[in-house]
Amino acid sequence: MASRREVGSRRAAPAGKEPETFRCVNCGQDIDTTPYGTQHRNHCRRCLWSKHVDERPGDRRSDCRSKMEPIAIAVREEEWVVIHRCAGCGVLKLNRIAGDDNAALLISIAARPLANPPFPLDRLPV
């Protein structure tokens, strides 16, 4: 039977092993921590929200534990990463996408700057 972390739980997994699932702090979905394409998963595959649990990837040492909103997509070394902003402390974190992440939502977030530019498009020179 798979173990599961509850939202806000600090229950430790057996030494050297992460829990197999966690519950999303935003949508409540149970998320597998070992999907294709990631080693230290801490974001939801469905809504892409995260929880501020790491100081460095995989260390689980952050005391903040606040929700982290997916605010943008970036490309790092030819791979996509989700940029999360912590609702508690404001820190920005980059999280590598996983093979089972919601592709439509990834594209939607990536397209936000094009759909809502920071300046009026009708004022661009032709």
C-alpha positions in Angstrom: 0.0 0.0 0.0 1.4 3.4 -1.0 2.1 5.9 1.7 0.6 9.4 1.5 1.5 12.8 3.1 -1.4 14.8 4.3 -1.5 18.6 3.6 0.6 20.3 6.2 1.9 17.0 7.5 5.6 16.8 8.6 5.5 13.0 8.9 8.8 11.6 7.7 9.1 8.8 5.3 11.5 5.9 6.0 15.2 7.1 6.1 16.4 7.9 2.6 13.0 7.4 0.9 10.4 10.0 0.0 6.7 9.2 0.4 5.1 7.7 -2.8 2.3 10.2 -3.0 1.2 13.6 -1.6 -2.0 15.5 -1.6 -2.1 18.8 -3.6 -2.5 21.9 -1.4 -4.6 23.6 -4.1 -6.9 21.0 -5.7 -6.6 18.0 -3.3 -5.5 15.5 -6.0 -3.3 12.7 -4.8 0.0 13.0 -6.7 2.6 10.3 -7.4 6.1 11.5 -6.5 7.9 9.3 -9.0 6.6 10.0 -12.5 8.7 10.0 -15.6 11.0 13.1 -15.9 11.6 14.2 -12.3 13.5 13.2 -9.2 12.0 15.5 -6.6 8.4 16.2 -7.5 6.7 18.8 -5.4 4.0 20.2 -7.8 0.6 18.8 -8.8 0.4 17.3 -12.2 -3.2 18.5 -12.6 -3.2 22.1 -11.5 0.6 22.7 -11.3 0.5 24.3 -7.8 3.2 23.5 -5.4 4.1 23.8 -1.7 7.2 25.5 -0.4 9.0 22.5 1.0 12.5 22.8 -0.3 15.4 25.2 0.2 17.4 23.3 -2.5 15.7 20.7 -4.8 14.8 17.6 -2.8 16.0 18.7 0.7 12.5 19.3 2.1 14.1 21.8 4.6 11.9 24.8 4.2 9.9 25.9 7.2 7.5 28.1 5.1 5.2 25.3 3.8 2.9 27.9 2.0 1.2 27.3 -1.3 3.2 28.2 -4.4 1.3 29.4 -7.5 2.5 28.5 -11.0 3.0 32.0 -12.5 5.1 31.4 -15.7 7.0 28.9 -17.8 10.6 29.2 -18.7 13.1 27.2 -20.7 16.3 26.1 -18.9 18.9 24.1 -20.8 16.3 23.0 -23.4 13.7 21.8 -20.9 10.6 23.5 -19.6 10.3 24.6 -16.0 7.4 26.0 -14.0 8.1 29.2 -12.1 6.3 29.2 -8.8 5.8 32.1 -6.5 5.3 31.4 -2.8 2.2 33.0 -1.3 3.8 33.1 2.1 7.3 34.5 1.6 7.3 35.5 -2.1 10.3 33.4 -3.1 10.4 32.3 -6.7 11.3 28.7 -7.4 11.9 26.8 -10.7 10.5 23.3 -11.0 11.2 21.0 -13.8 8.1 19.7 -15.5 7.2 16.0 -15.4 6.0 13.8 -18.2 2.5 13.6 -16.8 2.0 17.3 -16.1 -1.2 18.9 -17.5 0.0 19.9 -21.1 -3.0 22.2 -21.8 -2.3 24.1 -18.6 1.4 24.3 -19.3 0.7 25.8 -22.7 -1.9 28.2 -21.2 0.6 29.5 -18.7 3.3 29.8 -21.4 0.9 31.8 -23.6 -0.2 34.4 -20.9 2.4 37.0 -21.9 1.1 36.8 -25.5 -2.5 37.0 -24.5 -2.0 39.8 -22.0 1.1 41.8 -23.0 2.4 44.4 -20.6 2.0 47.2 -23.2 -0.7 48.0 -25.8 -0.1 46.1 -29.0 -1.9 48.8 -31.1 1.0 51.2 -30.3 3.7 49.1 -31.7 5.3 50.5 -34.9 4.2 48.8 -38.1 
